[in-house]
Amino acid sequence: MAKEIERKFLIDLNDAKRLIDKYSSSLSYIKISQTYLFNSNSRIVCDFHRNMWLVSMLRSEVTIEIPFSSSLEDHDSEQLRLALDVCSGEKPEIKDLQACDKSSFRFRLAKGKCIFTFKRKVPDSEIAVYEFEYAVSLSNTSTKELLLKSPGCIHKTRYPIVLDEYNSKSKPVVLELDVFDHSDFGPYLECEFPTEGESRAFDFARFNVGKELSHLKGYSNKELSMKLINSDTCN
């Protein structure tokens, strides 16, 4: 388990383009697709007896098994239990995901890899979340196709911008500029920090950012995914 401390801002598209041009000599980009899980498209079981997540996509017969052992950090079942707010049981199921606004579940496809992530808001913090990440095998090609075609799948291009002049004592400061394929969203400029103090001290104004979105529910990627699902339903 890791703790994610992130601040996020809207940025004008022209300012985003100028930022890309300024750092173009050292800039790379990552194509990202993200599928969020809701009651309408999935069923999630966290099975502490079998030590795995079981994710069933409702519009298919596919169940994706994700062992705890595939965690990208040292896995801690007790911390996971606390984050899920469940008691010991054979199959504590997460019900009504849409109503659980303090948590999110997603699959991310990037650089030929797939990561399953569960996030839970840290109590008494506006911007920090607990984050559990697990590698997912793509040996079955139908899994990738299923996730990409899932309703509400978000597609974006991420530009990581390393700021050498702002290197933290704990870790480098890396701005992440997200430009969405969906014209109604973003762009967003965000950055993760080792501590909340460093996040508050960082000068985002120098990048001509707009409204801060860090603590606003309606601008999370999860909410954007739901807007896409609702849009498809209406059309």
DOZA-931373 format. One record per residue (C-alpha): residue in one letter; y, z, x. Coordinates in steps of 0.1 Angstrom, whole numbers, plus 5000, padded with zeros to 4 digits. Each point is the difference from the previous one (the first is absolute). Layout:
residues N
AYZX/...
//
This chain:
residues 235
M500050005000/A503549925011/K503450094986/E502349704994/I503850075001/E501849694991/R503549894989/K500549674981/F503149804992/L500949684982/I501649745022/D501749684991/L498049695007/N502849855022/D500150335020/A496249995003/K500249645014/R502750115025/L497850295011/I497149765006/D502249775020/K501450285021/Y496550125011/S498349654999/S499249995037/S497750304997/L499149994963/S496649944985/Y498950014964/I497150114979/K498849854967/I498950284977/S498350004966/Q499750334981/T498050074968/Y500850334982/L497450174978/F500850104964/N497950084969/S500549654989/N498249845030/S497750265016/R498050324999/I500050235030/V497550275009/C500350235030/D496450115006/F499950305023/H496250024998/R499649645014/N503250035021/M501649694988/W502449834976/L498649774973/V502549754987/S498949784970/M502249714991/L499849974962/R500249624997/S497049955023/E496650165007/V501150105035/T500150365012/I501550055034/E498550295020/I502350165025/P498350275022/F502150305011/S498849925035/S502149685000/S503250225000/L502749885024/E500850375007/D497850305003/H498650044965/D500450354984/S498250034967/E501850334991/Q503449845005/L498949714979/R498850244972/L503450175001/A501949674999/L497949884970/D500450334982/V496350014991/C497450275001/S496649965016/G497749784980/E497549725002/K502549724992/P503650124995/E501549694984/I503749925002/K501049944964/D503149834986/L501449875032/Q503049854983/A501150354989/C499550155035/D503549915014/K499550235030/S497149795013/S499149645008/F496949815009/R500149665016/F498249735021/R502049835027/L499049675016/A501749925033/K499049855033/G496549924987/K499350374992/C499950204968/I501150364997/F499550234969/T502850264998/F500450314978/K503550155001/R501150334984/K503650144999/V500650305022/P501250294978/D503750095004/S500849685019/E501849694987/I498749765026/A496850145016/V496549914988/Y496550095012/E498149685009/F496349945003/E499049655014/Y496549845002/A498849685015/V498349774975/S497449745010/L500849644991/S496549885009/N499649914963/T502649724995/S500150064963/T501750335006/K503049845016/E500249734973/L499750274973/L502950215014/L502349705006/K499449884964/S500450344984/P502950034976/G503150155016/C499149905035/I503250025022/H500649755028/K502650065026/T501049925036/R500750305023/Y502249985030/P499650305024/I503250065020/V499650235030/L503250195008/D499850095036/E503450175000/Y498850244973/N496650105014/S499050344987/K498450265023/S497049994977/K499649624993/P501949685002/V502449924972/V498949694982/L501949854971/E497849814975/L501749724981/D498049894970/V500849664984/F498049954968/D498649674987/H501150124966/S503749914997/D500950294977/F499050265027/G501750125031/P500649945028/Y499450365012/L500850165033/E497950315008/C499050225029/E497550285006/F500950315019/P498150295016/T502150264982/E502350024970/G502850125023/E499949685020/S499949794968/R503250164988/A501749965034/F499349635004/D503049774994/F498949744976/A503649904991/R500249795032/F497549764985/N502349944969/V497350144976/G500650044963/K498650254976/E497650265013/L496649984982/S498050275019/H499850244970/L500349754971/K496749944982/G501049664985/Y500249835035/S496650105015/N497649725007/K497750164974/E502749964973/L500749645011/S496349924996/M500150154964/K503049784992/L498049695011/I497150114978/N502350054970/S501749675006/D496649825001/T499050174968/C503249894982/N499749645011/
//
